Amino acid sequence: MDLTGDLGRLYGTAGFTIEYPRTIIEARRSDTISSTGEDATNAERYARACIARCEIAGGIAVDVKESIPKHLGMGSQTALALAIGRAVAELYHRPIELEEMAIALGRSDIVALGFNSFQTGGFIVDAGYKLAEKGRRVPPCIFRYPIPEDWLFVVCIPHRPIPAILKLKEQEEEILRSLKPMPEQMSDRLSRIMLMQVMPAIMEHDITSFGKYITAFNSRLGSFWEEFQDGNTYCDPLVEAGIHLLLENGAYGACQTCWGPTFYGLVDNGATARALVGKLTSFLEPRGGGDVFYTPGNNQGATLRRW
């Protein structure tokens, strides 16, 4: 909402917790540190960092049963890191706070959506970070509301733009360090849209207004990132066309996530969701293909099972 920085904070973000895709790990004590399954390399890296942070003499064996697609705007690494951090704390009975673990693992110091989605689920708005405290604490959650049970998300991951997005992600830290300030008028407008339209609309279960204004928020914000998106509001013309397809065929709102290329539409019934999955699948087939599915929201966050 605010990349101006004149009020002493930067960012401030909003987003949803969805049921799928998801991260599922199994973890047990071990004499060594090891990982298997999906995204095993990053899983082992997080496990080693957690074991070291907690000063544990033993190890952990992590099996990643399911993982969120990496670097596509869906919070995969925060989910994996926090899941492993929580597993280490539980297995070794270490009373370490999740916020402390997130910062130690280098997660959630700029954007707290993944952190709060892990804790509580739902629709989340965070307040960004204090300029003087970046990297020392997780941005505070200033609004959390359950996603209505009948709201569904039609999610699309087009394959063709992925290589360009992954290349852009390699430069992310440098881009963010050298980012020009957002015009104050834009920050003011984005903040008003969020406070006066988006947040009240979800509390009133008004999906029409909610969809209209998340679309307005996302497209207005996209204009700020045009220099990294070849002058476009969205990361790729394919994404823009997909968003228009969603809006023209029953979605109340449609947005790109983070850098993309993942985008989604918001609907309130299964028939519309299934129809849109079919339309998007057909749309992508001659354009490099992609993954398309629909999912409900998640209002509980991470769950833990012991055996």
Buried (B, 14 or more C-beta within 10 A) or exposed (E): BBBBBEBEBBBBBBBBBBBEBBBBBBBEEBEEBBBEBBBBEBBBBBBBBBBEBBEBEEBBBBBBEEBBBBBBBBBBBBBBBBBBBBBBBEBBEBEBEBBEBBBBBEBBBBBBBBBBBBBBBBBBBBBBBBEEEBEEBBBEBBBBBBBBEEBBBBBBBBBBBBEBBBEBBEEEEEBEEEBEEBEEEBBBBBBEBBBEBBBEBBEEEBBEBBBBBBBBBBBBBBEBBEEBBEEBBBBBEBBBBBBEBBBEBBBBBBBBBBBBBBBBBBBBEEEBBBBBBEBBBEBBEEEEEBBBBBBBBBBEBBEEEEE
